[in-house]
Amino acid sequence: MKISELSRRTGVPVASIKYFRRQGLLPAGRATAATLAEYGEEHAERLRLIKALTTLGGLSIAATRDVLGAVDQADSSEGALGAVSYALPVPVAAQRAAGPEEEAEADAADAAAGAEVAELLAALDWQAPGTSPHVKGLTAALKELRRLDAEYAPGELAAYARLAESVARLDLERAAGLDDPVALAERAVIVFAICAPVFELLRRLAQEDQVRRRITGDGAEPAAPR
């Protein structure tokens, strides 16, 4: 198909298609003339993925390039999920810059938060190396909670972790049955980058429901789904 038809099929403007191609997000089409190229279904699929990452996922062009690079280099089902997970931006709590006199205190806070994360992972028996960006992100978040004197008990954190574990199992079940590493990686992109905002909104809606129940004094359990 020509670039104009590719644009109509995917809803991506021709100018954006050319931009994605210049940025290395979209492979070039098969040249048929000096200024013409033919595009295939693989280009349409890639454009849909780019559009989902940049709009629904809210990723920058640079982050999208990293994720797509991980998808293209996936050579095994196990490696695909890990590569995509590491390529996506890691949520990190905003941190205040420490002054020179606070550096020693900051180092101590880093060590304390790191030890807490290591203890939590050991208690959960989770397989995550210390070099994982997610371990580093959680360490930074707990350090910020300590700085703000946020009250939470290690047991409460473990309870949230167990809920996260259940969600992770559901995530991976959605990828079950996909043997092709690229297809698996693309499914991982959807689950990791796009479904995350949906899950966060569900959590906030649940919180809103609980707040309203407490305000109105309606402590009744919500009706079970049919």
Backbone bond lengths (Angstrom), bond angles and torsions (degrees), N, CA, C in turn:
res aa  C-N    CA-C-N  psi(-1)  N-CA   C-N-CA  omega(-1)  CA-C   N-CA-C  phi
1 M - - - 1.460 - - 1.523 109.47 -
2 K 1.333 116.32 153.77 1.449 120.95 177.67 1.533 109.45 -81.48
3 I 1.327 115.79 167.31 1.457 120.06 -176.40 1.524 111.53 -62.79
4 S 1.347 117.29 -30.96 1.463 120.02 179.05 1.530 110.54 -66.99
5 E 1.333 116.59 -40.07 1.466 119.50 178.59 1.523 110.46 -70.09
6 L 1.329 116.09 -38.16 1.463 120.16 176.70 1.522 110.00 -59.27
7 S 1.315 116.32 -39.72 1.464 121.40 178.52 1.524 111.04 -64.27
8 R 1.331 116.96 -44.14 1.467 120.39 -179.73 1.525 111.12 -64.81
9 R 1.321 117.40 -40.27 1.459 120.92 -176.69 1.518 112.57 -69.05
10 T 1.321 116.81 -34.45 1.460 120.35 -174.16 1.521 113.68 -101.28
11 G 1.351 116.86 -14.90 1.452 119.64 -176.98 1.512 113.03 76.24
12 V 1.335 117.37 13.09 1.465 121.88 178.48 1.520 108.42 -100.19
13 P 1.336 118.97 124.87 1.465 120.73 -179.26 1.524 112.17 -57.77
14 V 1.319 115.99 151.05 1.464 121.10 179.95 1.526 110.53 -57.33
15 A 1.332 116.70 -41.77 1.463 120.02 179.99 1.525 111.31 -59.89
16 S 1.346 116.74 -38.43 1.461 120.23 179.57 1.521 110.76 -69.88
17 I 1.332 116.66 -38.18 1.463 120.01 177.73 1.517 110.14 -59.74
18 K 1.331 116.25 -45.24 1.464 120.35 179.23 1.532 111.00 -64.51
19 Y 1.328 115.74 -37.39 1.466 119.74 178.86 1.528 110.50 -65.46
20 F 1.333 116.85 -45.70 1.462 120.62 178.63 1.525 110.77 -60.56
21 R 1.326 116.13 -36.47 1.460 120.04 179.65 1.531 110.09 -67.43
22 R 1.351 116.94 -42.05 1.469 120.38 178.63 1.522 111.81 -64.95
23 Q 1.328 115.90 -32.75 1.461 120.82 -178.60 1.527 112.70 -81.81
24 G 1.320 116.60 -1.34 1.457 120.04 178.40 1.511 114.94 80.84
25 L 1.332 117.13 13.99 1.462 120.60 179.32 1.526 111.65 -85.61
26 L 1.307 116.54 -28.41 1.459 122.16 -175.33 1.527 109.45 -121.87
27 P 1.337 118.29 127.31 1.465 119.69 177.76 1.521 111.17 -63.85
28 A 1.315 116.36 152.17 1.460 120.77 178.26 1.521 110.16 -68.64
29 G 1.316 116.41 151.43 1.454 120.95 176.32 1.522 111.22 -78.34
30 R 1.316 115.87 174.58 1.469 120.87 178.26 1.518 108.94 -80.31
31 A 1.326 116.01 119.12 1.465 121.09 -176.27 1.524 110.41 -66.41
32 T 1.317 116.07 128.74 1.467 121.90 176.67 1.518 112.02 -114.24
33 A 1.332 116.07 -14.45 1.462 122.19 177.33 1.521 106.85 -160.80
34 A 1.314 116.53 179.43 1.460 120.23 -176.56 1.523 112.02 -58.92
35 T 1.328 117.00 -35.53 1.471 120.18 -176.71 1.524 112.52 -124.22
36 L 1.334 117.46 14.58 1.465 120.82 -177.92 1.518 110.31 -124.43
37 A 1.334 115.23 150.11 1.462 120.85 178.20 1.515 109.28 -146.94
38 E 1.328 115.36 151.63 1.456 122.03 176.92 1.533 109.05 -104.27
39 Y 1.325 115.40 139.66 1.454 120.96 -179.76 1.522 109.25 -118.72
40 G 1.331 115.45 150.47 1.451 120.39 -177.61 1.515 112.58 -114.56
41 E 1.327 114.69 -173.98 1.463 120.63 -179.04 1.521 111.58 -62.44
42 E 1.351 116.33 -30.82 1.463 118.98 179.94 1.529 111.02 -64.29
43 H 1.347 116.67 -31.07 1.460 119.51 177.27 1.534 110.77 -71.43
44 A 1.325 116.31 -37.62 1.467 119.78 177.95 1.525 110.62 -64.66
45 E 1.337 116.70 -41.69 1.463 120.66 179.20 1.523 110.64 -64.67
46 R 1.336 115.88 -42.19 1.461 119.13 -179.97 1.522 111.09 -65.29
47 L 1.322 117.85 -39.16 1.463 120.52 178.63 1.517 111.70 -64.59
48 R 1.323 117.01 -39.53 1.469 119.73 177.70 1.529 110.45 -62.51
49 L 1.334 115.47 -38.64 1.459 119.83 179.01 1.527 110.94 -68.31
50 I 1.330 117.26 -42.78 1.461 121.35 177.97 1.528 110.32 -60.74
51 K 1.323 115.26 -44.30 1.466 119.98 -179.38 1.525 110.78 -62.94
52 A 1.335 116.27 -40.75 1.464 119.86 179.41 1.522 111.12 -65.90
53 L 1.324 116.87 -41.37 1.466 120.62 -178.96 1.525 111.87 -66.88
54 T 1.326 116.74 -41.92 1.457 120.00 -174.51 1.523 113.20 -83.05
55 T 1.320 117.92 -25.45 1.470 120.31 -179.57 1.524 111.02 -100.88
56 L 1.330 117.42 -66.20 1.461 120.09 -179.80 1.520 111.88 -66.62
57 G 1.345 115.95 -42.45 1.451 119.46 -178.76 1.515 113.76 -79.14
58 G 1.350 117.49 -20.94 1.449 121.25 178.65 1.518 114.28 69.32
59 L 1.336 118.19 23.68 1.454 121.06 -178.05 1.525 111.03 -83.79
60 S 1.314 115.62 150.46 1.464 121.06 175.19 1.525 109.03 -75.15
61 I 1.324 115.62 168.90 1.463 119.92 177.05 1.525 110.35 -60.50
62 A 1.335 116.72 -42.03 1.464 120.26 -179.37 1.525 111.13 -63.72
63 A 1.341 116.99 -43.87 1.464 120.21 179.22 1.520 110.72 -66.61
64 T 1.331 116.49 -38.75 1.461 120.53 177.93 1.521 110.28 -62.76
65 R 1.330 116.98 -40.12 1.465 120.68 178.42 1.534 110.49 -61.87
66 D 1.328 116.90 -40.84 1.466 120.43 179.06 1.528 111.36 -63.86
67 V 1.342 115.74 -43.65 1.451 119.69 -178.99 1.527 110.88 -65.09
68 L 1.323 116.54 -45.06 1.466 119.99 179.97 1.521 111.10 -65.24
69 G 1.331 116.38 -34.00 1.457 119.62 176.00 1.512 111.12 -62.76
70 A 1.343 116.33 -39.39 1.460 120.07 177.50 1.524 110.87 -66.00
71 V 1.329 116.45 -38.28 1.468 120.58 178.00 1.525 109.98 -63.05
72 D 1.322 117.36 -44.80 1.462 121.30 -176.70 1.523 112.33 -68.22
73 Q 1.331 117.69 -30.78 1.453 120.82 -176.25 1.519 113.20 -91.99
74 A 1.309 117.85 -2.62 1.465 120.74 -178.51 1.527 109.86 -63.37
75 D 1.332 116.33 125.22 1.459 120.15 -179.87 1.526 112.96 -122.51
76 S 1.317 116.29 5.25 1.462 120.35 175.75 1.519 108.29 -154.51
77 S 1.332 116.30 157.42 1.464 120.13 -179.24 1.518 111.20 -63.25
78 E 1.344 116.14 -40.93 1.455 119.48 -178.55 1.531 111.03 -69.37
79 G 1.342 115.29 -43.17 1.453 119.26 -179.10 1.508 112.98 -67.34
80 A 1.336 116.53 -29.07 1.463 120.09 -178.23 1.519 111.36 -63.06
81 L 1.336 115.93 -48.31 1.461 119.39 -178.30 1.524 111.19 -63.47
82 G 1.344 115.92 -43.81 1.456 119.32 -179.54 1.512 112.37 -65.82
83 A 1.334 116.70 -40.50 1.457 120.57 -178.67 1.520 111.16 -64.12
84 V 1.323 116.54 -43.92 1.465 120.19 -179.45 1.523 110.20 -67.41
85 S 1.322 116.53 -42.70 1.457 120.21 -179.45 1.523 111.16 -60.46
86 Y 1.334 117.42 -39.68 1.459 121.21 -179.32 1.523 111.69 -76.31
87 A 1.340 116.79 -27.18 1.460 119.83 -177.99 1.521 112.23 -76.07
88 L 1.314 117.36 -28.85 1.462 120.62 -178.70 1.526 110.71 -72.09
89 P 1.326 117.48 148.68 1.466 120.23 178.22 1.521 111.11 -58.86
90 V 1.322 115.93 140.62 1.459 121.70 -178.46 1.524 109.46 -94.87
91 P 1.346 117.78 127.69 1.473 119.37 176.74 1.525 109.80 -63.52
92 V 1.317 115.91 124.47 1.462 120.89 -179.93 1.517 108.41 -132.68
93 A 1.318 116.79 132.81 1.462 120.76 178.75 1.519 110.21 -65.72
94 A 1.328 115.89 139.62 1.462 120.23 177.39 1.529 109.48 -63.36
95 Q 1.327 116.16 134.49 1.448 119.87 -176.67 1.519 110.69 -122.02
96 R 1.314 114.97 145.44 1.459 121.26 177.96 1.526 109.14 -81.38
97 A 1.313 116.05 135.44 1.462 119.73 178.81 1.525 109.97 -67.24
98 A 1.332 115.99 133.38 1.460 120.75 -178.85 1.524 110.54 -88.71
99 G 1.342 116.16 139.91 1.451 120.91 176.16 1.515 110.48 -78.31
100 P 1.339 117.95 171.05 1.472 121.31 -178.12 1.524 112.79 -56.42
101 E 1.333 116.51 -38.79 1.462 119.97 -178.14 1.521 112.51 -74.33
102 E 1.320 116.32 -12.94 1.462 120.03 -178.08 1.532 112.43 -101.32
103 E 1.330 117.28 0.38 1.455 119.79 -174.46 1.527 112.03 -63.67
104 A 1.322 117.20 -42.45 1.463 120.31 -179.84 1.523 110.64 -62.96
105 E 1.339 114.80 -42.41 1.458 119.26 177.94 1.526 111.09 -64.20
106 A 1.354 116.20 -37.40 1.461 120.35 178.63 1.519 110.98 -66.51
107 D 1.337 117.09 -38.84 1.462 120.27 177.94 1.521 110.75 -62.30
108 A 1.336 116.13 -40.99 1.462 120.28 179.15 1.523 110.31 -65.25
109 A 1.344 116.36 -39.07 1.465 120.21 178.96 1.525 110.51 -66.09
110 D 1.349 116.95 -38.66 1.467 121.16 176.50 1.517 110.51 -59.80
111 A 1.318 115.48 -46.17 1.467 120.33 -177.85 1.526 110.82 -64.31
112 A 1.331 116.99 -42.03 1.461 120.74 -178.91 1.526 111.06 -65.30
113 A 1.352 115.90 -44.83 1.464 119.49 179.44 1.518 110.92 -66.57
114 G 1.338 116.79 -39.40 1.464 120.13 178.63 1.512 111.66 -63.04
115 A 1.321 116.92 -40.82 1.462 120.47 178.62 1.525 110.80 -65.36
116 E 1.328 116.19 -37.46 1.468 119.71 179.67 1.523 111.06 -65.99
117 V 1.337 116.71 -41.21 1.464 120.31 178.58 1.524 110.05 -65.30
118 A 1.338 116.84 -44.18 1.468 120.49 179.57 1.525 110.90 -60.48
119 E 1.328 116.74 -41.00 1.462 120.97 178.92 1.528 110.98 -65.68
120 L 1.328 116.50 -40.42 1.460 120.58 179.41 1.526 110.69 -63.69
121 L 1.339 117.07 -46.48 1.464 120.71 -178.97 1.524 111.02 -62.95
122 A 1.335 116.11 -38.02 1.465 119.86 178.97 1.526 110.80 -66.48
123 A 1.328 116.45 -40.98 1.463 120.05 179.71 1.523 111.53 -65.86
124 L 1.331 116.45 -35.09 1.457 121.12 179.71 1.525 112.68 -82.73
125 D 1.344 115.56 -14.15 1.465 122.04 -175.09 1.518 111.18 60.04
126 W 1.332 115.67 40.78 1.464 121.65 177.50 1.522 109.40 -88.48
127 Q 1.322 116.05 139.10 1.456 122.03 179.45 1.531 109.40 -93.40
128 A 1.321 115.78 96.14 1.472 121.44 179.77 1.522 107.48 -147.40
129 P 1.344 117.89 117.18 1.466 120.09 -179.37 1.519 111.69 -70.62
130 G 1.315 115.49 158.56 1.457 120.32 179.09 1.512 113.26 -63.29
131 T 1.341 116.79 -20.58 1.462 120.88 179.06 1.529 112.75 -80.65
132 S 1.333 117.26 -7.00 1.461 120.64 -179.22 1.526 110.53 -61.16
133 P 1.328 117.54 133.73 1.473 119.18 177.20 1.525 112.14 -63.30
134 H 1.336 116.36 -24.56 1.461 119.40 179.50 1.529 110.70 -74.47
135 V 1.334 116.60 -35.16 1.464 119.81 174.51 1.523 109.73 -64.18
136 K 1.329 116.07 -43.33 1.462 120.00 179.58 1.531 111.01 -65.35
137 G 1.338 116.43 -39.01 1.456 119.68 179.00 1.517 111.98 -64.89
138 L 1.347 116.66 -42.31 1.466 120.07 178.86 1.522 110.80 -66.16
139 T 1.334 116.50 -38.92 1.463 120.37 177.84 1.526 110.76 -60.42
140 A 1.340 116.40 -43.55 1.468 120.21 179.37 1.527 110.94 -64.54
141 A 1.333 116.46 -38.73 1.464 119.85 -179.50 1.528 111.16 -66.50
142 L 1.333 116.57 -43.50 1.470 119.42 179.93 1.528 110.98 -67.21
143 K 1.328 116.39 -33.99 1.466 119.74 176.69 1.527 110.14 -61.67
144 E 1.332 116.43 -41.55 1.459 119.90 179.76 1.523 111.08 -68.14
145 L 1.332 117.31 -36.86 1.468 120.12 176.41 1.524 110.53 -62.13
146 R 1.337 116.37 -40.43 1.456 119.84 178.07 1.533 110.59 -63.13
147 R 1.337 116.88 -41.68 1.460 120.35 -178.94 1.518 111.38 -62.29
148 L 1.338 115.95 -35.29 1.460 121.17 -178.91 1.524 112.39 -85.76
149 D 1.340 116.14 1.77 1.462 121.43 -178.02 1.520 111.53 56.58
150 A 1.330 116.32 36.34 1.465 120.26 177.11 1.525 109.06 -69.34
151 E 1.304 115.70 131.93 1.459 120.00 -177.13 1.526 110.25 -86.59
152 Y 1.299 116.37 116.06 1.455 121.94 173.59 1.517 107.64 -154.75
153 A 1.304 115.30 146.75 1.462 121.13 -179.56 1.518 108.91 -102.36
154 P 1.343 117.40 149.06 1.464 119.69 177.69 1.520 112.87 -53.47
155 G 1.335 116.75 -34.53 1.464 120.04 179.25 1.522 111.74 -64.58
156 E 1.330 116.84 -35.34 1.464 120.53 178.12 1.525 110.45 -66.38
157 L 1.331 115.97 -40.12 1.458 120.21 178.79 1.527 110.32 -64.10
158 A 1.312 116.31 -39.57 1.471 120.38 178.43 1.519 110.87 -65.03
159 A 1.329 117.17 -36.07 1.468 120.15 178.67 1.519 110.79 -63.72
160 Y 1.332 116.62 -42.22 1.467 120.31 176.10 1.532 110.28 -64.37
161 A 1.321 115.95 -38.28 1.464 119.93 -179.28 1.528 110.91 -63.46
162 R 1.314 117.25 -38.47 1.466 120.28 179.02 1.529 110.68 -65.64
163 L 1.324 116.44 -38.20 1.466 119.19 175.44 1.523 110.50 -64.06
164 A 1.332 116.11 -41.12 1.465 120.32 178.10 1.523 110.95 -63.04
165 E 1.325 115.95 -35.19 1.463 120.72 178.49 1.523 110.63 -63.29
166 S 1.324 116.23 -40.40 1.470 120.33 178.49 1.528 110.65 -64.72
167 V 1.336 116.53 -41.23 1.461 120.34 178.16 1.523 110.22 -64.30
168 A 1.339 116.85 -40.48 1.469 120.76 -179.86 1.528 110.60 -61.47
169 R 1.327 117.03 -38.97 1.465 119.53 178.14 1.527 110.66 -63.03
170 L 1.335 115.96 -41.35 1.465 119.43 177.45 1.529 110.54 -64.01
171 D 1.335 116.15 -38.93 1.464 120.17 178.38 1.524 110.87 -57.71
172 L 1.328 115.95 -48.66 1.462 119.99 -175.33 1.525 111.65 -72.96
173 E 1.327 117.00 -27.63 1.464 119.31 175.68 1.521 110.93 -63.62
174 R 1.323 116.87 -29.64 1.467 120.38 179.15 1.520 111.27 -68.59
175 A 1.330 116.02 -22.63 1.464 120.05 -179.90 1.525 111.88 -95.24
176 A 1.330 117.25 -1.53 1.464 120.19 -178.35 1.522 110.39 -63.57
177 G 1.321 115.39 142.46 1.459 120.52 177.79 1.503 114.55 89.74
178 L 1.345 117.45 -4.28 1.465 120.65 178.05 1.529 108.32 -96.36
179 D 1.322 116.67 112.30 1.463 120.79 -178.94 1.523 112.67 -92.58
180 D 1.325 117.15 -27.68 1.455 120.92 -178.49 1.531 109.17 -73.13
181 P 1.331 118.02 122.32 1.470 120.00 -176.77 1.519 113.74 -58.36
182 V 1.341 117.47 -39.48 1.459 119.96 -178.98 1.527 110.30 -66.86
183 A 1.342 116.33 -44.20 1.472 119.53 178.18 1.520 110.38 -62.11
184 L 1.328 116.58 -39.52 1.458 120.61 178.63 1.526 110.54 -65.29
185 A 1.324 116.09 -41.96 1.457 119.88 179.57 1.525 110.99 -64.21
186 E 1.332 116.57 -40.15 1.460 119.99 179.00 1.525 110.17 -64.62
187 R 1.341 117.45 -39.16 1.468 120.14 176.19 1.523 109.76 -64.54
188 A 1.332 116.58 -37.79 1.462 120.12 178.61 1.518 110.99 -63.29
189 V 1.327 116.69 -39.38 1.459 120.42 177.57 1.518 110.19 -58.46
190 I 1.322 115.78 -44.62 1.466 119.90 -179.35 1.520 110.59 -63.52
191 V 1.337 116.33 -44.55 1.469 120.09 -177.62 1.526 110.86 -68.44
192 F 1.339 116.89 -48.61 1.458 120.80 -173.92 1.525 112.99 -73.54
193 A 1.335 116.74 -43.94 1.462 119.62 -170.94 1.515 113.69 -94.15
194 I 1.320 117.16 -32.12 1.454 119.40 -171.03 1.529 111.77 -103.46
195 C 1.333 116.91 -38.06 1.467 119.06 -178.87 1.524 112.19 -75.28
196 A 1.329 117.40 -23.83 1.465 119.83 -178.53 1.528 112.93 -54.97
197 P 1.354 119.40 -46.25 1.469 118.42 177.06 1.522 112.93 -61.94
198 V 1.340 116.97 -32.40 1.464 120.24 178.06 1.527 109.93 -64.94
199 F 1.337 116.95 -45.13 1.458 120.58 179.94 1.525 111.15 -65.06
200 E 1.334 116.56 -38.14 1.460 119.69 179.20 1.525 110.60 -65.74
201 L 1.329 117.33 -39.06 1.463 120.63 177.89 1.525 111.28 -67.52
202 L 1.333 117.29 -36.95 1.462 119.96 175.48 1.531 110.33 -61.84
203 R 1.327 116.69 -41.15 1.465 120.12 178.23 1.523 110.62 -63.07
204 R 1.328 116.36 -42.13 1.463 119.13 -179.54 1.527 111.61 -68.44
205 L 1.326 116.58 -36.01 1.467 119.23 176.25 1.526 110.38 -65.17
206 A 1.325 116.78 -39.02 1.460 120.44 177.06 1.526 110.43 -63.81
207 Q 1.339 116.81 -39.91 1.456 120.58 177.14 1.525 110.76 -64.11
208 E 1.336 116.02 -42.46 1.464 120.05 178.48 1.521 110.75 -60.40
209 D 1.323 115.47 -42.81 1.461 120.05 178.30 1.525 111.13 -60.16
210 Q 1.338 116.72 -44.84 1.461 120.37 -178.05 1.525 111.59 -66.91
211 V 1.339 116.21 -38.36 1.466 119.67 178.20 1.519 110.54 -63.39
212 R 1.337 116.90 -45.16 1.455 120.58 -179.66 1.526 111.28 -63.72
213 R 1.314 117.30 -38.04 1.466 120.39 178.71 1.529 111.22 -64.14
214 R 1.339 115.88 -38.64 1.453 118.88 -179.70 1.528 111.08 -70.88
215 I 1.338 116.74 -35.86 1.460 120.27 179.62 1.524 110.55 -67.43
216 T 1.321 116.94 -41.74 1.466 121.17 -177.38 1.521 112.39 -85.61
217 G 1.342 116.17 -9.72 1.465 119.06 -178.60 1.509 112.90 77.67
218 D 1.318 116.69 12.76 1.461 120.25 178.98 1.518 108.23 -89.43
219 G 1.311 116.16 96.21 1.459 120.79 -178.73 1.495 113.46 -91.86
220 A 1.326 117.10 9.40 1.454 119.65 -177.17 1.532 110.39 -66.78
221 E 1.319 114.64 143.76 1.450 119.50 177.44 1.523 109.16 -69.43
222 P 1.346 118.22 142.18 1.460 119.55 177.13 1.512 111.55 -63.06
223 A 1.317 115.37 151.35 1.467 119.78 -178.45 1.514 110.88 -62.29
224 A 1.333 116.17 141.71 1.472 120.84 178.25 1.518 109.44 -69.50
225 P 1.346 116.99 143.46 1.463 119.68 178.99 1.517 111.72 -64.58
226 R 1.316 115.82 145.39 1.479 119.79 179.90 1.515 109.93 -94.68
